Amino acid sequence: MKQIETCSPNRLRYREANGAFVLLSLALWIFPVVGAWGMTAFMLSGHYAQEVGGSVAGIVVLVELALSGLFLYWFFRMHTRVGVAIDRDAGTVEPGYGFLYPFMTDCVALSEFHRLCIGIQEYHYGRIVEVKYHLTLEGVGGREVLIGRSSEYGSVRVMAEEVGKLLGMDVLDATADQPVLLAAAVLGKSLREQPRADKVLRRNPPAG
């Protein structure tokens, strides 16, 4: 996740980065689609349809349209991006989602959430399998809002610690067989400082 500069220390903004392979991917995925549409236009020409017969031309056109639609579906799935804008002063979080660039689609009160969670998910694009790490805000009633995603665990972990430190929320790391709960008091602290933070947490247990 790429952190975007803000004018306030109480605001955080992140965007899932587009890798350097995007342009190459655009060429590899768009070229077959453009070729399919060109072939379709040729099939619809009256001269070719008369030579091979209308029914054969119609079948070829349908196949070309189906393949191009499948290519576009995979391409858009592979290049969707997530992002988030968090404002502690206003008490809001704005998750974003979109093709190549995340657009803020909602505005939710931070008071509805109590914890951050790092998870892992596999994405299947035909025979291609991609593993990505997710960062979600967890709320009452099992509500979850995706705010971060990356193929690199370290990127999501850093974001989780920065957001958790700003909002005073614990972070649940559920990427391993045994989930680990990171208390808000130790986020952003060095290993030498963490035992001291643990003692503070025990002397001042959370209310309720």
ChimeraX commands (.cxc) that place a marker at each C-alpha (Angstrom):
marker #1 position 0.00,0.00,0.00 radius 0.5
marker #1 position 1.20,3.48,-0.87 radius 0.5
marker #1 position 0.71,6.18,1.74 radius 0.5
marker #1 position -0.44,9.53,0.36 radius 0.5
marker #1 position 0.76,12.71,2.05 radius 0.5
marker #1 position -1.87,14.58,4.08 radius 0.5
marker #1 position -1.87,17.98,5.76 radius 0.5
marker #1 position -2.74,16.66,9.22 radius 0.5
marker #1 position -1.13,14.07,11.55 radius 0.5
marker #1 position -4.65,12.90,12.37 radius 0.5
marker #1 position -5.36,11.90,8.78 radius 0.5
marker #1 position -4.11,8.89,6.87 radius 0.5
marker #1 position -4.63,8.11,3.21 radius 0.5
marker #1 position -3.55,4.96,1.38 radius 0.5
marker #1 position -3.87,3.61,-2.14 radius 0.5
marker #1 position -3.06,0.20,-3.54 radius 0.5
marker #1 position -0.15,0.83,-5.88 radius 0.5
marker #1 position -0.07,-0.08,-9.56 radius 0.5
marker #1 position 3.02,-2.15,-10.25 radius 0.5
marker #1 position 5.42,-1.61,-13.15 radius 0.5
marker #1 position 3.87,-4.61,-14.95 radius 0.5
marker #1 position 0.58,-2.77,-15.49 radius 0.5
marker #1 position 1.54,-1.33,-18.91 radius 0.5
marker #1 position 2.80,-4.72,-20.10 radius 0.5
marker #1 position -0.34,-6.33,-18.75 radius 0.5
marker #1 position -2.48,-3.77,-20.56 radius 0.5
marker #1 position -0.81,-4.68,-23.85 radius 0.5
marker #1 position -1.05,-8.43,-23.25 radius 0.5
marker #1 position -4.72,-8.32,-22.27 radius 0.5
marker #1 position -6.08,-5.56,-24.51 radius 0.5
marker #1 position -4.42,-6.78,-27.74 radius 0.5
marker #1 position -6.49,-10.01,-27.92 radius 0.5
marker #1 position -9.67,-8.04,-27.21 radius 0.5
marker #1 position -8.94,-5.50,-29.94 radius 0.5
marker #1 position -8.13,-8.35,-32.31 radius 0.5
marker #1 position -11.39,-10.08,-31.42 radius 0.5
marker #1 position -13.43,-6.96,-32.11 radius 0.5
marker #1 position -11.60,-6.44,-35.41 radius 0.5
marker #1 position -12.35,-10.01,-36.40 radius 0.5
marker #1 position -15.97,-9.51,-35.40 radius 0.5
marker #1 position -16.27,-6.45,-37.63 radius 0.5
marker #1 position -14.78,-8.46,-40.50 radius 0.5
marker #1 position -17.23,-11.30,-39.88 radius 0.5
marker #1 position -20.14,-8.89,-40.03 radius 0.5
marker #1 position -19.11,-7.60,-43.44 radius 0.5
marker #1 position -21.55,-8.64,-46.09 radius 0.5
marker #1 position -18.98,-10.13,-48.47 radius 0.5
marker #1 position -17.52,-12.58,-45.93 radius 0.5
marker #1 position -20.95,-13.55,-44.60 radius 0.5
marker #1 position -22.09,-14.41,-48.12 radius 0.5
marker #1 position -19.01,-16.59,-48.72 radius 0.5
marker #1 position -19.21,-18.74,-45.55 radius 0.5
marker #1 position -22.92,-18.46,-44.89 radius 0.5
marker #1 position -24.80,-16.37,-42.37 radius 0.5
marker #1 position -25.10,-19.09,-39.72 radius 0.5
marker #1 position -21.36,-19.85,-39.67 radius 0.5
marker #1 position -20.50,-16.15,-39.50 radius 0.5
marker #1 position -22.97,-15.71,-36.65 radius 0.5
marker #1 position -21.42,-18.54,-34.64 radius 0.5
marker #1 position -17.91,-17.14,-35.13 radius 0.5
marker #1 position -19.11,-13.71,-34.04 radius 0.5
marker #1 position -20.67,-15.10,-30.87 radius 0.5
marker #1 position -17.48,-16.98,-30.01 radius 0.5
marker #1 position -15.37,-13.86,-30.56 radius 0.5
marker #1 position -17.68,-11.78,-28.38 radius 0.5
marker #1 position -17.65,-14.40,-25.61 radius 0.5
marker #1 position -13.85,-14.63,-25.61 radius 0.5
marker #1 position -13.42,-10.85,-25.59 radius 0.5
marker #1 position -15.90,-10.54,-22.73 radius 0.5
marker #1 position -13.98,-13.19,-20.77 radius 0.5
marker #1 position -10.69,-11.39,-21.36 radius 0.5
marker #1 position -12.16,-8.09,-20.18 radius 0.5
marker #1 position -13.66,-9.71,-17.08 radius 0.5
marker #1 position -10.30,-11.19,-16.05 radius 0.5
marker #1 position -8.47,-7.98,-16.86 radius 0.5
marker #1 position -10.75,-5.79,-14.74 radius 0.5
marker #1 position -10.59,-8.26,-11.86 radius 0.5
marker #1 position -6.80,-8.32,-11.93 radius 0.5
marker #1 position -6.49,-4.53,-11.90 radius 0.5
marker #1 position -9.06,-3.39,-9.37 radius 0.5
marker #1 position -7.48,-1.28,-6.63 radius 0.5
marker #1 position -8.51,-0.46,-3.05 radius 0.5
marker #1 position -7.77,2.60,-0.96 radius 0.5
marker #1 position -8.89,4.45,2.14 radius 0.5
marker #1 position -8.98,7.89,3.72 radius 0.5
marker #1 position -9.09,8.03,7.54 radius 0.5
marker #1 position -9.84,11.22,9.45 radius 0.5
marker #1 position -9.61,10.89,13.23 radius 0.5
marker #1 position -10.76,14.47,13.82 radius 0.5
marker #1 position -13.95,13.94,11.83 radius 0.5
marker #1 position -14.28,10.36,13.10 radius 0.5
marker #1 position -14.76,8.91,9.61 radius 0.5
marker #1 position -13.27,6.33,7.31 radius 0.5
marker #1 position -13.80,6.41,3.53 radius 0.5
marker #1 position -13.01,3.11,1.77 radius 0.5
marker #1 position -12.32,3.21,-1.96 radius 0.5
marker #1 position -12.53,0.73,-4.81 radius 0.5
marker #1 position -12.09,1.02,-8.57 radius 0.5
marker #1 position -10.33,0.03,-11.78 radius 0.5
marker #1 position -6.64,1.08,-11.63 radius 0.5
marker #1 position -7.52,3.84,-9.14 radius 0.5
marker #1 position -9.66,3.55,-5.97 radius 0.5
marker #1 position -12.59,5.97,-5.80 radius 0.5
marker #1 position -14.06,6.72,-2.39 radius 0.5
marker #1 position -17.47,5.06,-2.41 radius 0.5
marker #1 position -18.65,5.42,1.19 radius 0.5
marker #1 position -18.16,7.33,4.44 radius 0.5
marker #1 position -18.49,5.37,7.68 radius 0.5
marker #1 position -18.16,6.44,11.31 radius 0.5
marker #1 position -15.04,5.11,13.03 radius 0.5
marker #1 position -17.11,4.49,16.15 radius 0.5
marker #1 position -18.67,1.49,14.39 radius 0.5
marker #1 position -15.34,-0.39,14.45 radius 0.5
marker #1 position -13.23,-1.73,17.29 radius 0.5
marker #1 position -10.35,-3.69,15.72 radius 0.5
marker #1 position -8.13,-4.14,12.66 radius 0.5
marker #1 position -7.50,-7.54,11.12 radius 0.5
marker #1 position -4.79,-8.75,8.74 radius 0.5
marker #1 position -5.96,-11.66,6.60 radius 0.5
marker #1 position -4.93,-13.56,3.50 radius 0.5
marker #1 position -6.93,-14.45,0.39 radius 0.5
marker #1 position -6.35,-16.23,-2.90 radius 0.5
marker #1 position -7.58,-14.72,-6.16 radius 0.5
marker #1 position -8.20,-17.07,-9.09 radius 0.5
marker #1 position -8.05,-15.80,-12.68 radius 0.5
marker #1 position -8.52,-18.94,-14.68 radius 0.5
marker #1 position -5.33,-20.91,-14.03 radius 0.5
marker #1 position -3.59,-17.90,-12.50 radius 0.5
marker #1 position -3.61,-17.81,-8.69 radius 0.5
marker #1 position -2.58,-14.65,-6.85 radius 0.5
marker #1 position -2.19,-14.40,-3.06 radius 0.5
marker #1 position -2.87,-11.05,-1.41 radius 0.5
marker #1 position -2.92,-9.83,2.17 radius 0.5
marker #1 position -5.94,-7.86,3.34 radius 0.5
marker #1 position -6.39,-5.25,6.05 radius 0.5
marker #1 position -9.95,-4.83,7.27 radius 0.5
marker #1 position -11.75,-2.83,9.92 radius 0.5
marker #1 position -13.94,-5.08,12.08 radius 0.5
marker #1 position -17.11,-3.79,13.66 radius 0.5
marker #1 position -20.17,-4.82,15.60 radius 0.5
marker #1 position -22.17,-7.70,14.19 radius 0.5
marker #1 position -19.29,-9.06,12.14 radius 0.5
marker #1 position -19.15,-6.04,9.86 radius 0.5
marker #1 position -15.93,-5.78,7.85 radius 0.5
marker #1 position -14.62,-3.00,5.62 radius 0.5
marker #1 position -11.62,-3.61,3.37 radius 0.5
marker #1 position -9.16,-0.71,3.64 radius 0.5
marker #1 position -5.86,-2.20,2.44 radius 0.5
marker #1 position -4.53,-4.92,0.15 radius 0.5
marker #1 position -1.12,-5.95,-1.12 radius 0.5
marker #1 position 0.80,-8.97,-2.36 radius 0.5
marker #1 position 3.48,-8.11,0.23 radius 0.5
marker #1 position 2.81,-8.92,3.88 radius 0.5
marker #1 position 5.22,-6.25,5.13 radius 0.5
marker #1 position 3.33,-3.48,3.35 radius 0.5
marker #1 position 0.02,-4.44,4.96 radius 0.5
marker #1 position 1.64,-4.96,8.37 radius 0.5
marker #1 position 3.17,-1.47,8.33 radius 0.5
marker #1 position -0.16,0.05,7.33 radius 0.5
marker #1 position -1.95,-1.89,10.08 radius 0.5
marker #1 position 0.45,-0.61,12.73 radius 0.5
marker #1 position 0.17,2.99,11.51 radius 0.5
marker #1 position -3.64,2.92,11.42 radius 0.5
marker #1 position -3.88,1.05,14.73 radius 0.5
marker #1 position -1.56,3.53,16.41 radius 0.5
marker #1 position -3.57,6.50,15.10 radius 0.5
marker #1 position -6.95,5.07,16.09 radius 0.5
marker #1 position -5.88,3.24,19.26 radius 0.5
marker #1 position -7.14,-0.09,17.91 radius 0.5
marker #1 position -5.73,-3.57,18.43 radius 0.5
marker #1 position -4.54,-5.50,15.37 radius 0.5
marker #1 position -5.38,-9.17,14.86 radius 0.5
marker #1 position -2.87,-10.91,12.59 radius 0.5
marker #1 position -4.76,-13.92,11.21 radius 0.5
marker #1 position -2.27,-14.86,8.48 radius 0.5
marker #1 position -0.67,-17.69,10.47 radius 0.5
marker #1 position -2.15,-20.91,11.85 radius 0.5
marker #1 position -2.30,-19.29,15.29 radius 0.5
marker #1 position -3.73,-15.73,15.11 radius 0.5
marker #1 position -1.76,-13.12,17.03 radius 0.5
marker #1 position -3.36,-10.11,18.71 radius 0.5
marker #1 position -1.18,-6.99,18.76 radius 0.5
marker #1 position -2.32,-4.57,21.46 radius 0.5
marker #1 position -2.65,-0.92,20.46 radius 0.5
marker #1 position -0.19,-0.01,23.23 radius 0.5
marker #1 position 2.71,-1.83,21.51 radius 0.5
marker #1 position 2.10,-0.73,17.94 radius 0.5
marker #1 position 4.97,1.25,16.49 radius 0.5
marker #1 position 7.25,0.49,19.45 radius 0.5
marker #1 position 10.62,-1.23,19.30 radius 0.5
marker #1 position 11.14,-4.70,20.80 radius 0.5
marker #1 position 12.91,-3.09,23.77 radius 0.5
marker #1 position 9.90,-0.85,24.47 radius 0.5
marker #1 position 7.23,-3.51,24.00 radius 0.5
marker #1 position 7.56,-5.26,27.41 radius 0.5
marker #1 position 7.13,-1.88,29.09 radius 0.5
marker #1 position 4.04,-1.25,26.98 radius 0.5
marker #1 position 2.67,-4.68,27.98 radius 0.5
marker #1 position 3.04,-3.79,31.66 radius 0.5
marker #1 position 1.18,-0.56,31.09 radius 0.5
marker #1 position -1.58,-2.48,29.37 radius 0.5
marker #1 position -1.88,-4.90,32.31 radius 0.5
marker #1 position -1.96,-2.12,34.90 radius 0.5
marker #1 position -4.65,-0.35,32.92 radius 0.5
marker #1 position -6.91,-3.12,31.58 radius 0.5
marker #1 position -9.51,-2.08,28.98 radius 0.5
marker #1 position -12.87,-1.11,30.42 radius 0.5
marker #1 position -15.65,-3.64,30.26 radius 0.5
marker link #1:1,2 radius 0.2
marker link #1:2,3 radius 0.2
marker link #1:3,4 radius 0.2
marker link #1:4,5 radius 0.2
marker link #1:5,6 radius 0.2
marker link #1:6,7 radius 0.2
marker link #1:7,8 radius 0.2
marker link #1:8,9 radius 0.2
marker link #1:9,10 radius 0.2
marker link #1:10,11 radius 0.2
marker link #1:11,12 radius 0.2
marker link #1:12,13 radius 0.2
marker link #1:13,14 radius 0.2
marker link #1:14,15 radius 0.2
marker link #1:15,16 radius 0.2
marker link #1:16,17 radius 0.2
marker link #1:17,18 radius 0.2
marker link #1:18,19 radius 0.2
marker link #1:19,20 radius 0.2
marker link #1:20,21 radius 0.2
marker link #1:21,22 radius 0.2
marker link #1:22,23 radius 0.2
marker link #1:23,24 radius 0.2
marker link #1:24,25 radius 0.2
marker link #1:25,26 radius 0.2
marker link #1:26,27 radius 0.2
marker link #1:27,28 radius 0.2
marker link #1:28,29 radius 0.2
marker link #1:29,30 radius 0.2
marker link #1:30,31 radius 0.2
marker link #1:31,32 radius 0.2
marker link #1:32,33 radius 0.2
marker link #1:33,34 radius 0.2
marker link #1:34,35 radius 0.2
marker link #1:35,36 radius 0.2
marker link #1:36,37 radius 0.2
marker link #1:37,38 radius 0.2
marker link #1:38,39 radius 0.2
marker link #1:39,40 radius 0.2
marker link #1:40,41 radius 0.2
marker link #1:41,42 radius 0.2
marker link #1:42,43 radius 0.2
marker link #1:43,44 radius 0.2
marker link #1:44,45 radius 0.2
marker link #1:45,46 radius 0.2
marker link #1:46,47 radius 0.2
marker link #1:47,48 radius 0.2
marker link #1:48,49 radius 0.2
marker link #1:49,50 radius 0.2
marker link #1:50,51 radius 0.2
marker link #1:51,52 radius 0.2
marker link #1:52,53 radius 0.2
marker link #1:53,54 radius 0.2
marker link #1:54,55 radius 0.2
marker link #1:55,56 radius 0.2
marker link #1:56,57 radius 0.2
marker link #1:57,58 radius 0.2
marker link #1:58,59 radius 0.2
marker link #1:59,60 radius 0.2
marker link #1:60,61 radius 0.2
marker link #1:61,62 radius 0.2
marker link #1:62,63 radius 0.2
marker link #1:63,64 radius 0.2
marker link #1:64,65 radius 0.2
marker link #1:65,66 radius 0.2
marker link #1:66,67 radius 0.2
marker link #1:67,68 radius 0.2
marker link #1:68,69 radius 0.2
marker link #1:69,70 radius 0.2
marker link #1:70,71 radius 0.2
marker link #1:71,72 radius 0.2
marker link #1:72,73 radius 0.2
marker link #1:73,74 radius 0.2
marker link #1:74,75 radius 0.2
marker link #1:75,76 radius 0.2
marker link #1:76,77 radius 0.2
marker link #1:77,78 radius 0.2
marker link #1:78,79 radius 0.2
marker link #1:79,80 radius 0.2
marker link #1:80,81 radius 0.2
marker link #1:81,82 radius 0.2
marker link #1:82,83 radius 0.2
marker link #1:83,84 radius 0.2
marker link #1:84,85 radius 0.2
marker link #1:85,86 radius 0.2
marker link #1:86,87 radius 0.2
marker link #1:87,88 radius 0.2
marker link #1:88,89 radius 0.2
marker link #1:89,90 radius 0.2
marker link #1:90,91 radius 0.2
marker link #1:91,92 radius 0.2
marker link #1:92,93 radius 0.2
marker link #1:93,94 radius 0.2
marker link #1:94,95 radius 0.2
marker link #1:95,96 radius 0.2
marker link #1:96,97 radius 0.2
marker link #1:97,98 radius 0.2
marker link #1:98,99 radius 0.2
marker link #1:99,100 radius 0.2
marker link #1:100,101 radius 0.2
marker link #1:101,102 radius 0.2
marker link #1:102,103 radius 0.2
marker link #1:103,104 radius 0.2
marker link #1:104,105 radius 0.2
marker link #1:105,106 radius 0.2
marker link #1:106,107 radius 0.2
marker link #1:107,108 radius 0.2
marker link #1:108,109 radius 0.2
marker link #1:109,110 radius 0.2
marker link #1:110,111 radius 0.2
marker link #1:111,112 radius 0.2
marker link #1:112,113 radius 0.2
marker link #1:113,114 radius 0.2
marker link #1:114,115 radius 0.2
marker link #1:115,116 radius 0.2
marker link #1:116,117 radius 0.2
marker link #1:117,118 radius 0.2
marker link #1:118,119 radius 0.2
marker link #1:119,120 radius 0.2
marker link #1:120,121 radius 0.2
marker link #1:121,122 radius 0.2
marker link #1:122,123 radius 0.2
marker link #1:123,124 radius 0.2
marker link #1:124,125 radius 0.2
marker link #1:125,126 radius 0.2
marker link #1:126,127 radius 0.2
marker link #1:127,128 radius 0.2
marker link #1:128,129 radius 0.2
marker link #1:129,130 radius 0.2
marker link #1:130,131 radius 0.2
marker link #1:131,132 radius 0.2
marker link #1:132,133 radius 0.2
marker link #1:133,134 radius 0.2
marker link #1:134,135 radius 0.2
marker link #1:135,136 radius 0.2
marker link #1:136,137 radius 0.2
marker link #1:137,138 radius 0.2
marker link #1:138,139 radius 0.2
marker link #1:139,140 radius 0.2
marker link #1:140,141 radius 0.2
marker link #1:141,142 radius 0.2
marker link #1:142,143 radius 0.2
marker link #1:143,144 radius 0.2
marker link #1:144,145 radius 0.2
marker link #1:145,146 radius 0.2
marker link #1:146,147 radius 0.2
marker link #1:147,148 radius 0.2
marker link #1:148,149 radius 0.2
marker link #1:149,150 radius 0.2
marker link #1:150,151 radius 0.2
marker link #1:151,152 radius 0.2
marker link #1:152,153 radius 0.2
marker link #1:153,154 radius 0.2
marker link #1:154,155 radius 0.2
marker link #1:155,156 radius 0.2
marker link #1:156,157 radius 0.2
marker link #1:157,158 radius 0.2
marker link #1:158,159 radius 0.2
marker link #1:159,160 radius 0.2
marker link #1:160,161 radius 0.2
marker link #1:161,162 radius 0.2
marker link #1:162,163 radius 0.2
marker link #1:163,164 radius 0.2
marker link #1:164,165 radius 0.2
marker link #1:165,166 radius 0.2
marker link #1:166,167 radius 0.2
marker link #1:167,168 radius 0.2
marker link #1:168,169 radius 0.2
marker link #1:169,170 radius 0.2
marker link #1:170,171 radius 0.2
marker link #1:171,172 radius 0.2
marker link #1:172,173 radius 0.2
marker link #1:173,174 radius 0.2
marker link #1:174,175 radius 0.2
marker link #1:175,176 radius 0.2
marker link #1:176,177 radius 0.2
marker link #1:177,178 radius 0.2
marker link #1:178,179 radius 0.2
marker link #1:179,180 radius 0.2
marker link #1:180,181 radius 0.2
marker link #1:181,182 radius 0.2
marker link #1:182,183 radius 0.2
marker link #1:183,184 radius 0.2
marker link #1:184,185 radius 0.2
marker link #1:185,186 radius 0.2
marker link #1:186,187 radius 0.2
marker link #1:187,188 radius 0.2
marker link #1:188,189 radius 0.2
marker link #1:189,190 radius 0.2
marker link #1:190,191 radius 0.2
marker link #1:191,192 radius 0.2
marker link #1:192,193 radius 0.2
marker link #1:193,194 radius 0.2
marker link #1:194,195 radius 0.2
marker link #1:195,196 radius 0.2
marker link #1:196,197 radius 0.2
marker link #1:197,198 radius 0.2
marker link #1:198,199 radius 0.2
marker link #1:199,200 radius 0.2
marker link #1:200,201 radius 0.2
marker link #1:201,202 radius 0.2
marker link #1:202,203 radius 0.2
marker link #1:203,204 radius 0.2
marker link #1:204,205 radius 0.2
marker link #1:205,206 radius 0.2
marker link #1:206,207 radius 0.2
marker link #1:207,208 radius 0.2
view
